[in-house]
Amino acid sequence: MTETERTAIEDTQTWLMQAVVGLNLCPFAKAVVVKDRVRYRVCTSAEPADLLVMLRDELQHLAEADPEQLDTTLLIAPHALPDFLDFNDFLSDCDAVLQDLALDGVLQVADFHPRYQFGGTDVDDMENFTNRTPYPTLHLLRESSIDKAVEAYPDASLIFERNIEVLNTLGHGGWQALGVRARVAR
């Protein structure tokens, strides 16, 4: 493993533990993390085509893996797609890969980005931080795991609203204090 890969994984793990699990932004994440069922992969290329190749491989790997051993994958791209709008456009290519592999409905790809911005928000609005990571990241998830999690969490639709409230209370200073940052130069 290269230094870039190691650093990108460490930074992503800090984000996962401090923000996602620590702030309970995803109430389903803690169990998967504690059971060590998260795979971290890093695409060191700046080329979106190389990231798509890795995405294809990782989707196949996750689909074939035992869910009791591997539940989800974080595909981290520290050098690719630094512009959020380019990254957002790239997601249609990700969907095409899912469909090409006939995994649509079996797996899904969630997206996170350091400059994530929901439509209708200002760039610095705290609600955008629910999807901000140190690096552009594709989160590969099993649909069956999502279904089980939603069954176990009665008001899953309220998670986003709760997250906005938590992040607004935390504020920019609180987010900075979490230590969620990128150490790999882009």
C-alpha positions in Angstrom: 0.0 0.0 0.0 1.4 3.4 -1.0 1.6 6.4 1.4 -1.2 8.1 -0.6 -3.5 5.1 -0.1 -2.7 4.8 3.6 -3.3 8.5 4.2 -6.5 8.6 2.2 -7.8 5.6 4.1 -6.8 7.0 7.5 -8.5 10.4 6.7 -11.6 8.6 5.6 -11.7 6.5 8.7 -11.3 9.6 10.8 -14.3 11.1 9.0 -16.3 7.9 9.4 -15.6 7.7 13.2 -15.8 11.4 14.1 -18.6 12.5 11.8 -20.7 9.5 10.6 -20.5 7.4 13.7 -19.5 10.1 16.3 -22.4 12.4 15.3 -24.6 9.5 14.5 -25.2 10.9 11.0 -26.0 7.3 9.9 -27.4 5.2 12.7 -26.7 2.1 10.6 -23.0 2.7 10.2 -21.7 1.9 13.7 -22.6 -1.8 13.6 -20.9 -2.3 10.3 -17.8 -0.4 11.4 -17.6 -2.2 14.8 -17.9 -5.6 13.1 -15.1 -4.6 10.6 -17.2 -5.1 7.5 -16.1 -2.0 5.7 -13.6 -2.4 2.8 -11.5 0.7 2.0 -10.1 1.0 -1.5 -8.2 4.0 -3.1 -8.0 5.0 -6.7 -4.8 7.0 -7.0 -5.4 8.0 -10.6 -6.9 11.4 -11.5 -8.7 9.9 -14.5 -12.4 9.2 -14.1 -12.1 6.3 -16.5 -9.7 4.6 -14.0 -12.1 5.2 -11.2 -14.9 3.5 -13.2 -12.7 0.5 -13.8 -12.1 0.2 -10.0 -15.7 0.8 -9.4 -16.6 -2.1 -11.6 -14.1 -4.4 -9.9 -15.3 -3.3 -6.4 -19.0 -3.8 -7.3 -18.3 -7.3 -8.5 -16.1 -8.0 -5.4 -18.9 -6.8 -3.0 -21.6 -8.7 -4.9 -19.6 -11.9 -4.6 -18.5 -11.4 -0.9 -20.2 -13.0 2.1 -22.3 -10.2 3.7 -21.2 -11.5 7.1 -17.6 -10.7 6.2 -18.0 -7.6 4.0 -21.1 -5.4 4.0 -19.9 -2.2 2.3 -17.0 -0.6 0.4 -15.7 3.0 0.4 -14.0 3.7 -2.8 -11.9 6.8 -2.2 -10.5 9.0 -5.1 -8.2 11.6 -3.7 -7.0 12.9 -7.1 -10.1 12.5 -9.3 -13.0 14.8 -9.8 -12.1 17.7 -7.5 -15.0 19.8 -8.9 -18.3 18.8 -7.3 -20.3 19.4 -10.5 -18.0 17.1 -12.5 -18.3 14.5 -9.7 -22.1 14.8 -9.8 -22.1 14.3 -13.5 -19.9 11.3 -13.1 -22.5 9.6 -11.0 -24.5 8.8 -14.2 -21.5 6.8 -15.4 -21.5 4.9 -12.0 -25.2 4.1 -12.5 -24.4 2.8 -16.0 -21.8 0.4 -14.5 -24.3 -0.9 -12.0 -26.8 -1.6 -14.8 -24.1 -3.1 -17.1 -23.2 -5.6 -14.3 -26.9 -6.3 -13.7 -26.5 -5.2 -10.1 -29.0 -2.4 -10.1 -31.4 -3.3 -7.2 -28.7 -5.5 -5.6 -26.1 -2.8 -4.9 -26.2 1.0 -4.9 -23.7 3.7 -5.0 -24.0 6.6 -2.6 -21.9 9.7 -3.2 -19.8 11.9 -0.9 -17.5 14.8 -1.8 -15.4 17.5 0.0 -17.5 20.2 -1.8 -20.8 18.4 -1.7 -23.7 20.8 -2.2 -27.4 20.0 -2.2 -29.5 21.9 -4.7 -31.0 25.0 -3.3 -28.4 25.5 -0.6 -25.5 27.9 -0.2 -22.1 26.3 -0.4 -21.4 26.9 3.3 -24.8 25.7 4.6 -24.1 23.1 7.3 -26.6 20.6 5.8 -24.1 20.0 2.9 -21.7 18.6 5.5 -23.9 15.4 5.8 -22.3 14.3 2.6 -18.8 15.9 2.8 -15.8 13.7 3.1 -12.1 14.5 2.9 -12.0 13.1 -0.7 -14.4 12.2 -3.5 -15.8 8.9 -2.3 -18.2 6.3 -3.7 -20.0 4.3 -1.0 -21.0 0.8 -2.3 -23.9 -0.6 -0.4 -26.0 -3.7 -0.4 -29.7 -3.0 -1.0 -30.6 -5.9 1.4 -28.6 -4.2 4.2 -30.4 -0.9 3.6 -33.7 -2.7 3.7 -32.8 -4.4 7.1 -31.5 -1.1 8.5 -34.7 0.7 7.6 -36.8 -2.0 9.1 -34.9 -1.7 12.4 -35.1 2.1 12.4 -38.7 3.1 12.4 -38.4 6.7 11.3 -35.6 6.4 8.8 -37.1 9.3 6.8 -36.3 11.6 9.7 -32.6 10.9 9.7 -31.7 13.7 7.3 -33.8 16.3 9.3 -32.1 15.2 12.5 -28.7 15.5 10.8 -29.3 19.0 9.7 -30.3 20.0 13.2 -27.1 18.3 14.6 -24.9 20.0 12.1 -26.5 23.4 12.5 -25.9 23.1 16.2 -22.3 21.9 15.7 -21.5 24.8 13.2 -18.4 25.3 11.2 -16.2 25.6 14.2 -17.5 22.3 15.6 -17.0 20.6 12.3 -13.4 21.8 12.1 -12.8 20.5 15.7 -13.7 17.0 14.5 -10.4 16.9 12.6 -12.0 15.7 9.4 -9.6 16.8 6.7 -7.7 15.7 3.6 -3.9 15.3 3.9 -3.4 14.1 0.3 -2.6 16.9 -2.1 -5.0 17.2 -4.9 
